[in-house]
Amino acid sequence: MGPEELKKRIQLYLKGEEYPSFRKEVEDLLQKEDWKELQDRFYRDLEFGTGGMRGVIGGGTNRMNPFTVRRATQGLANYVRKQKPTGVAVIAYDNRHFSDVFAKEAARVLGSNGIRTYIFTTLRPTPMLSFAVRLLKADTGIVITASHNPPEYNGYKVYWADGAQIVPPHDKGIIQEVGKVSNAILCRPIEELESTGWVCTIDREVDEAYFRMVETTVLRPELFLRHASTIQVVYTPLHGTGTLPVETVLKRLGVTIQTVPAQRKPDGDFPTVKYPNPEEAEALHLALELGNQLKADLVMGTDPDADRLGVAVQDHGRFVLLTGNQLGCLLEDYILFTRKELGSLPRTPVIIKTIVTTELQRKIAEYYGASCIDVLTGFKYIGEMIRRFEEEKSEKEYVFGGEESYGYLVNTEVRDKDAVSAAVMTVEMCLYYRSQGKSLYKRLQELFFQFGHYREALISKEFKGEEGMRLMEALMNRLRTNPPDRIGSIRVVTVKDYLSGIEKNTDGKETGKISLPRSNVLQFFLEDESILSARPSGTEPKIKFYISCCTPPGRNEAEAERELQGKIEEIRRFVDQLFE
């Protein structure tokens, strides 16, 4: 971008930004003539992708701020009005910096465009937004959150009438409308919109309905009636939104829950953790300390918007952190065999997982007579599949869905990952296996012995700035046009290119078509059933490499761990060599 174009973009932004603190950031940079920083802040508009947008908070068109939120919301409003002139919307927000400000700015724009908008009075989890969209029969929903990103980030996710994040054709339609928006944004004062009924606050009526829904998700209520008081749970919301729903529902069910005091209150700085992400062992450090102190049975943590759940379970007096794949397999197994035992398993049960989620879920599903359907990475595709079953009046019935990144859905009242319901189901599992004289960890080892041990790993390679985006694209093109015939010492037998929709062998011969929507993902299937997947992130400038390895059934734990570690290290070395 040339100097004149940059200055023009800066002036347009300053004209449209109402908030002094964000304007001052840019004005100070202009005064210092920090053109490098200004270039980064203005070389593009913060991308509104297929689910919304996410970025660093600050002044500029390539940052999260009131102006970019208003611009995105005007595009959303234009699209909603084309679909339904008298639309309804719901907005929720988490504890991140400026989340409440961004939520109110979005409400101002929607209300000013004749869309009746409901907004929560205080912070609420993402799954409650999904639930509220369905409960209130809204046409769209917004949640202001950056999920588990560092404190300097915030984001904006859009939902449709089914309660799931937007998918085709709505995602591309909204993106097009956002791209058309200039500075002509309708944005009346919030007080005026509230007095005329275009913006309304919601709170307890949605809370109570959601809490009751989570309670009815329980499969064996007698376990809670008889044994809930015997279990000790330690929980951390990681300074986020999970405290209210998790504490409320578990206490109603009679469970003794102790929330980590230093992490109980919302705090957008996340002062006690490096990253507020339950996928990271470090984030659960304080919870594990308290769990050991109290000799707890279970340690659980949710991310700031309470859609991801991390769990540590007891094994002979020590806590073992479960991966997202492991907890997903335990939940799937428990739900399938419990519903089969109770006679409530549908005639054609379906498990839905993403393409980078462990294949162990498929083996468990098939053992119980269920089918396992793969969808693209992103929980919105699980929500979309549930909607399709309903619209097509399919015989297939959703039973459980999950993704490797600690996201699970154990019901259909919510159409996004729901850590609150998953936490309750995890406590129920723990109670059940205790009644059978075993631990959750013991049940996991039984699954591994029966179906084979599975181990997964994730490598994230970051690319900074404008140049980084070009490097990402070049690497993916190199892997696509010149795929490896071996990864380490193991032969590659199949390459799936989700962008072209074609499956090939290493000789380049087409062996099949991929029925899923086009996506910039490559998967390499190895002779020993290992899988390496390469996927640029949809929200951050990075490529994620997913590794999945397995052993045959019947191996003991120590032998399997040695074999799996060797396989994963060999694939790691291959990935590292791509960047040398």
N, C-alpha and C positions, 0 to 999 in steps of 0.2 A: 504494500500500500504506500503510495507516494505521500509526501508531506502535506500537499493541499487537500487530498482526500481525507487524510487523518484529521486535519484541523476542522474540516467540514463535519465529520462524524462527531468530533468532540463538542462542537457548538450545538449541534442538534440534540445531543444528549443533555447538555447543560440547560438547554431550553425546556426539555421535557421532564427533568428530574426535580421533584418538589422538595425532597428532603435535604436540608442544609449539610448534614454530615457527609453524605455521599457526594454532593456537589463540591464540597471543600476539598475532598481527597483529590479530585481531578484538577481543581483550580491550583492547589499547592504543587502538583506535578507540573502543571503548565508554567508556574512561576519559576520552578527549579529547572525548567527545560529538560525534564527527564523523559526524552523521547522514546527511549527503549522500553520503559515501563508503560508509557502511554500507548505505544504500538501494541503491546501485549493485551492491554485493556480494551483496545478498540479495533484490532485487525479483523474482527468478525463480530457478529451478534452471537451472544451465548446460544449455543445450538438448542433448538427445541426438537428433541428426538422423538422416537416412536412411543415414549412413555411420559415425556415431559422434559425437564431440564435440571441440571445440577451444576454448581460451580462455586468458586471462591466468592465470598461476600465482599463487595466493594463498589466503588464508582466506576462506570464504564459499561459499554455495550456487551463486553465479554465477561461480565461479572453478575452475580446475584444481587439485585437491588430493587427498590420500589419501581423504578422505571421499567426494568426488564420484566418484572412480574406483571405490571399493568399491560405492557405490550402483549405478553403471552396470553393474558386473560381476555384482552380485546379480541384476539384471534379466536380463542375458544368460544367466546360469546357469539361472534359472527357465525361460527360453524353451528353452534347449538340452535341459534335462531333460524337458520336455514332448515334444520331438521324438525324443529318444533317451536313455533313463534312464542308460545307461552311456556318457556322452560322453567325447570326447578333445579337448583344446585345445592350441594352441601360442601362445606369447607371445614377441615380440621388442621391442626398444626401441632408440632412437637416443641421441645424446649430449646431448640437452637437459637442462636442470636438472630434477632429480627423476625423470627417465625411469626409472632403475633402481628407485627407490622405488615409483613408480606400477606398474611391471611386477610387482614382488613382491607388492604389495597385490592386484593382479588375480589373481595366481596363488594367493594365500591364499584368496580368495573362491571361485574355481573349484574348487580342491582340497577345500575345506571342504564344498562342495556335491556331492561325489562325482564330479567331472569330472577325470579324469587329465590333468594339465597338464605340458607340456614348455615349459621356458623357457631361452632362450639364456643362457650364462654372462656374456657381454659384449655390447656393442652390435652390431647387425646391420642391414643395409638392409631397407627394406620389401619389395623383390622377393624377398629370401631368406625372409621370413615367408610370402609367398604360395606359394613353392616348397615350403617345409617343411610347410605344411598339406596339400598334395597328396602329398608324399613319405611323410609319417607317417600318411596317411589319417585326418586329424583331422576333427572335426565343425565346429570353429570356430577362429578365430585372432584375436589382438589384436596390434596394433603401437602402441607409445607413441611418438608423433612429432607435431610441428606442421609437418612438411614444411619449407617455406622461410619461415615466419613469423619475425618478430623474436624476440630472445632471451627476452622475458618470456612467451612463449606455450609451451604444450604441448598435446598432443591425444591422442586415443584412437580408433583406427580398428578396425572389426570386419570379419572375413572369414568366409565360409561354407565348406562342405566342398569346393567346387570350386576354392578358392584365390582367388576374386574377392571384392571387397567386397560387403557384403550388399545385396540388391535385394528388391523385393516377391516373396513376402509376408513374408519374414523381417525386413526392415527395420522395417516397421510393427508386426509381432508383438513384436519386441524393444523398440521404443519403448513399446508398451503395458505390457510387463512392467516396464520401468525406471520408468515413471510410477506403478506400484503400490507400489514399494519404500519402506518407511518406514525407521526406524533399526534394524529387525530384520534385521541382515546377518550371515550366517555367515562367520566369519573367524578360523580357528585359527592358532596360531603357525606360521611357515614351517618352522622346524626340525622340528616334529612332523609336518608334512605330507611333508617330504622323507624323514624316517626311515620313514614308513609307505608311501612310494611314490606318494602322490597328486600330488606335485610332483617332477619329474625335470629335471635339466639336460641340455642338448644343446649340441653344438659342432661338432667336426671331422667327425662322420659326415654332418651336413647340409652343412657347408661343402664337403667334397670332392665330394659328389654335385652340388651347385650349380655348382662350378667346371667339372666335367666336362660338365655340360649346356651351359654357356655356350660352351665350346670346340667342342662339336659343332654349335653354331649356325652356325659358319663355313661359307660356301658354296663357297669356292675355297681349300681348305687349302694347295694348292701355292703360292699367293701368299705365304703366311707362310713356307713352307719355303725359298723362293728369295729373298725380298726383305725379310723382316721386319726384318733388321738394318740395312737402309738407311733406315729411317724413324725420325724423332725426334719423340716425342710429349711434350708438356707437359700435366700433369694437376693439377687441384686438387679435393679433396673438400670444400672450403670448411668445414674443421674438422669434417666429418661422418663418416658411416659408410662412405664409398666406398673408402677407402684399401686395405683388405685385399682385397676382391674384384677391384677394377680392376687394382691392381698385380699381384696373383697371376696372373690370367688372361693379361694382356698379356705379362708376363715369360715365362710358360710357352709362349706362342706365339712368343717370340723377339724381341718388340718392345722397343726402347729407350725407356723411359718415365722421365721426370723429374718427380717430384711437387713442387709448390711447398713449400719447407721450412716457411715460416711458417704454412701452412694444412694441413699434413699430419696433425697430431695433433688428436684430437677436443677440442672446447672449446665448451661451451654458451653462452659469452658472444660467440662469433663476433667476436673482437677486431679482425680486419683488414678487416671488411666492414660496410657499413651494413645490408644485408640479405643473408642467405646464400642468394641466389636466382640461379641461372645465367641466368635470363631478363634480369637486369640487367647492363648492360655494366660497371658499376662493380665488381661482384662478381668479374669475371674480370681486373681490372686487373693484379694481381700475376702471374697466369698469362701474360698477354700480354707483360708486361715480360720474364719469363723466356723466353718463346717467342722474342721478338726477340733476346735475348741469345744464345740457343743456336742461332738460325736454324732453329727447329723447323718441321716440316711441318704440325703440327696442334696446336691447343690445345683441351683439353676440361675441363669442370667439371661436377660433380654437386652437387645440393642435399644438405642434411644427411642425409636418409634414402635418398639415392641412387636415387630413382625418376625424377628429371628430369635431362636432359642438355643442356648448352649447349656449342656448338662454334664455334671460329673457324678459318677456313681461309686458306691462302696465296693471294694474287693479286698476282703481279709484285712480290714482296718485301714486301708489307704484309699484315697480318691483317685479314680481314673477318669480323665476327660474323654468323652465320646466325641467322635467326629460327627458332622452333619449327616453323612451317609449311614453311620452306625445307628444313630438315634432314629433316623428315618426307617431303617430296616426293622428295628425293634417295634416302633409304632405300627408299621404295616403288619408285621407278624401278629402282634397282639390283637389288633382290630380284626384281622381276618379270622384267626382261630376263635376269638371270643364270639364274634357274630355267627360263625358257623356253629359253635356250641350252643348258642342261645336261639338258633333258628331264625336269625334276622339277616343272614347274608343273602343278598339278591341272587336271582337266577343267573344273571350275567354280570358279576362284579368286575370292576375295572380299577386298576391302579394306574396313575399317571405320573410320569417322572420326566425330567429333562434329559436331553441327550448326553449331558456330562455327569449325570447321576449314576451311582453304582449299578452294575448289572445284577448284583445280588438281589435287588428289589424284584427283578424279573423272575429270578429263580424261586423266590418266596411266593410270589403271586401265582405262578404256575403250579406250585405244590398244592395250593388251596383251590385250584380250579378257576383262578381269576386271570384275566388278561392284563398285560402291561403295555401301555401306550407311551411312546416317546413323543415329546414336543420340544420345540426350540428352547434354549436357555432363556429364562424369564418366567416368573410365576403367572404373568398375564395369559400365557398360552395354556396353562392348566385351567384357569378360570374360563377361558374361551371354550375349551373342550367340554366343560360341564354345561355351559350354555348351549352348545351344539347338541349334546345329548337330549336336553330338554326341548329345544325347538324342533328337533327331528323326531321327537317321541321315540327315541331309540330304546331298544331292549337293554342296552348297556347302562349300568348304573354306577356312578362314582362312589368309591369307598374310601380312598386315601390318595393324597398326592404330596409330592415332596421334591426338593432339590438339594443338591449337595451343600449349598451355602446356608445351611441351618434353617431352611424354610419348610414349613409343614402346614397342611390343611386337613383337619380331621372331621369336617362337616361341610355342608354346602350353603349355610346361611351367610358365611363370609366367602368372598371370591378372590381372596389374596392370602398370602401366608399369614398365619395367626399364631403368634407365640403364646398367647394367653390360653387358648383352647388346647394347644399342644402341651403346655405346662401341666394343665389339669390331667390330661391323658397320661402324661409321664408319671405323675404321682399315682394315678390309678394302677398303672403297670407295676410300679414299685410295690404297692400294697398287695397286688395279686401274687407276684412272685414270692414275696415274703410269706404269704399264706401257703405257698407251695414249698416252702423251705429252701428257696434259692434267691439269688440276687439278680438284678438286671444284667450285671456283667456276666454272670454264669449263663444266662439265657443267650447273650450275644455269642459266647464261645460255643454253645450248642448249635447255633445257626451256622457258625463258621465250620464246625466239624461236619455238619450235615451237607452243606452246599459248597464248601470251599472258603478259605480265608480270602478276604478282599482288603486291599489297602489302596488308598488314594492319596494324591499329593497335588498341590497347586503351586505353580511358579508364576509370579507376576513380574513382567518387565515393563518399566515405565518409560515414557517418551515425553519430553518436556516441550511445550510451546508449539509454535507453528511448524518448525522444522521436524519436531517429533512426530507430528501427524503424517508427514511424508515418509519418514523412516518406517513407521508402522505399516503403511500401505506397501512399501517396497518389499518388506520382509514377507508379508502375506502373499504377495505376487510371486516371490521367489519360491516359496513352499508350494504354491499352487501350480506353477509351470514346470517345476523341477522337483517333484516329490522324492523323498529318500526311498531307496529300496530296502534299506536296513536302518534300524534304530539301535545303536549299539551292536550287539551280536545277533539280534533277533530279526528275522525277515519280516518285512511289511507285506501283508497279503491283500489288503484292501485299503483304498483311499476314498473317503466320502467328502465331496465338495458341495457344501450346502448353498454356495453362491450360484453354481451352475446347475445344481439339482441332479448331479450325476455321480454314480458310484463306479470306480474303476479298479482294476488290478494294477500292479506296478509296471506291467508292460504297456499301460495306457489303454487297454481294452475295456470298453464299457461293460459293466456287469449288472447294472440296475439303475433305476430312477429313484430319486428321493422325493417322497410325497409332501414333505413339509415346505412351508414358505421359504423363499430365498433368504439366505443369511450368510454373512461373511464368517463362516466357520469351516475349518478343515479337521477331519478325523483320520488318524492312521491306526489301522487295526493290525496287530502283530500276530505272528504264528502261535505264540503262547497265550493268546487271548488278552494280552495287555492292550491298552488303548491310550493314544496320545491325542489330545484335542487342542487346537489353537483357535482362540477366539478373541478378537479385539473387544475391549469393554465398551458397552454402550453409554457409559456415564463418565468414564475417566480416560485419560490418554495412556492406556496401557494395553498390552496383549496378555491374556491369561492362558497359560498352558496347563491343562488338566491331565494328570497321569492316573491311570487305573490299572492295577495288577492283581492277579489272583493265583491261587494254588488249587490243585485238585482236592476234592473232599477227603476227609479222614485223616488229615495231618494234625499232629499235635501243635499246640500254640507256639512253642519255642522254635520248632523246625520251620513252621510256616513263616514266622516273623523274619528269620534269617534269609529265607528265599525271597520274600517280598522286598526286604530292604535292599538286597542286591539288584533286583530288577528295577526298582525305583531309582537307585543311584545311577544305573547305566543310562536310563532315559534322561535324568537330570543333566548328565554330562553332554548328551546329545543337544539338549536345549541350550546349554551354556555355549556350546561351540557355534551355534547360530549367530552369536553376537561377538565373536572374536574377530 
